[in-house]
């Protein structure tokens, strides 16, 4: 997780996220390169 960015701030919110989708340990994850790639739409 990037320094200064807390995932808990997004808990319960509807988000639009831009990034690359990769597989990690048999699960998919979204790689977000910058906090501006996360947009709250709720």
Helices and strands as residue ranges (DSSP letters): G 7-10, E 15-17, E 20-24, E 27-31, G 35-37, E 38-40
